[in-house]
């Protein structure tokens, strides 16, 4: 499946590091604080946090409820939320930074975090030097999500100079894989507890955690 591929494009958040349920809850608080304290949404932080969770459940996007009902722009929330992201709480995977260098493909990152947050996260998990000139944020393409249409994936491939058919796209969020597949990439999903997207035909394969994925990418050319 990977043998004739040339590039791997990694998602960052909850792929190259784990967003535990505790950390996810802390991120919901950061988003609620950004909405209430920075952007003036008129409610308590606690109420806002509950709505962020509800918005994730309904739209798979914690901000969507506020774009629709509170006149918040994605651009503003993007900025303030990522400023409040508690990056110091992320626990890097032991050994990932060394192991990922053995993957026999060109490697890139495509993240829905903004550039300053991505940079800090990559430094924190020991991968900034490795991905320094090879990470791109949705904001580099003028969008805020990866799962709205295929256009951003086409632009991404143009930017890195690879045909989509040569690329392996890895993401924990399966809605991001749909458009990657649409333009011809090989799609890999990272899951944790169980693979809840087994039925999705646009996912070529899935691994439990990134280490398993990296191991398989390393051996694939030898196989
Ligand atoms: Mg992710």
Boltz pocket constraint, residues with backbone or C-beta under 6 A from the ligand:
constraints:
  - pocket:
      binder: B
      contacts: [[A, 11], [A, 12], [A, 13], [A, 14], [A, 15], [A, 171], [A, 172], [A, 173]]
      max_distance: 6.0
